[in-house]
Amino acid sequence: MKITSQMVKELRDKTNAGMMDCKKALQENDGDMEKAVDFLRQKGLAVAAKRADRATSEGIIETYIHAGGKLGAMVEVGCETDFVAKTDAFVSFAKDIAMHVAAANPIGLSREEIPAEVLEREKAIYVQQALDSGKPENIVEKIVAGKMDKYYGEICLLEQKFVKDPDLSIQDMINEIVAAMGENITIKRFARFAVGA
């Protein structure tokens, strides 16, 4: 199939990937737009993995204040160079993360940051629910493990589904921007504020 410049432009608009990467993705997938998007996302994962150990000592702090001024969030997003920190795509990414934090109210950045007492309390509830429903002991552990994975997806920022696009997790978004920017990008910390909370 002939890959047209319009197809390349459409894929670039969808993914923010480079022109040559978009063209290659379309060629590798016979012009299938959805497969090309998946191809670029997988490539983004590989790029992100290669860059994960690089220091992110530059970056920005971005805020989001919800209409009415009763809810807000602040995030620190790091990158390798101040050049990238000043790009529109990076600033837009940071704004999206701040808005997501305000909307989704994560407890921690990753699984390692969730307090043990919160996890123990949740796990005890799931164990009791499984036992109360009459499930055998050997099945209870599997049920609880599955429910805990789902719980992590609700409370860990990196595992949460992005509020503007539930097909993407926050980690997927980071992988995509790492691939597009060509350097390591990390969410360093965040805070959420609500009046009266």
Salt bridges, closest charged atoms under 4 A:
ASP13 OD2 - LYS9 NZ 2.98
ASP21 OD1 - LYS43 NZ 2.70
GLU34 OE2 - LYS14 NZ 3.53
GLU62 OE2 - LYS95 NZ 3.32
GLU76 OE1 - ARG189 NE 2.55
GLU80 OE1 - ARG54 NE 3.24
ASP82 OD2 - LYS86 NZ 3.92
ASP96 OD1 - LYS164 NZ 2.93
ASP149 OD1 - ARG111 NH2 3.14
GLU154 OE2 - LYS150 NZ 3.67
GLU159 OE2 - ARG111 NE 2.72
ASP172 OD2 - ARG41 NH2 3.11
GLU176 OE2 - ARG41 NE 3.32
